[in-house]
Amino acid sequence: MAMGTARSASDDEDGLDATPMSEINVTPMVDVMLVLLIIFMVAAPLMTTGVPVQLPKTTAAKVAQSQKPLEVSIDKDGIPYIAKDGFTPETLMPRLKQLKAENPDQVVLVRGDRDVPYGKIMEVMGLVGQAGFTKVSLIAQSGGGAPAAGTAR
């Protein structure tokens, strides 16, 4: 914190400081805030959750959600994931039933890599339906590059 004194010509002769003048130099603070802003702007797109998959493109409109949906991702090897946890078809069903018991009105979004066979995606969607979820949608890449959800049920 920088503090100076207001001096007059008569103070110089006496060598006395009259009144302290307190001014805060805000330039370094503004510099730091701008650097932090740039860092967060660059880091925000990198903070996506889930398994990286190449989504197919669609022209369907985006669907607005009232609560955060549960995302089930299927990577290019056909392995289903919930968040970042990988499952086999045998272990996926008990986890889906547990999630259904915790939140009966949960919306499920299924993300499948474009290289995964259609049958594998339908198999996972069938498991989601057998677990009791009624609000299931597929996620695809929109023409503009942003993900879009289309209702499946």
Helices and strands as residue ranges (DSSP letters): E 3-6, H 9-14, E 19-22, H 27-43, G 44-47, E 57-58, E 70-74, E 80-82, E 85-86, H 89-102, E 108-112, H 118-130, E 136-142, E 147-151
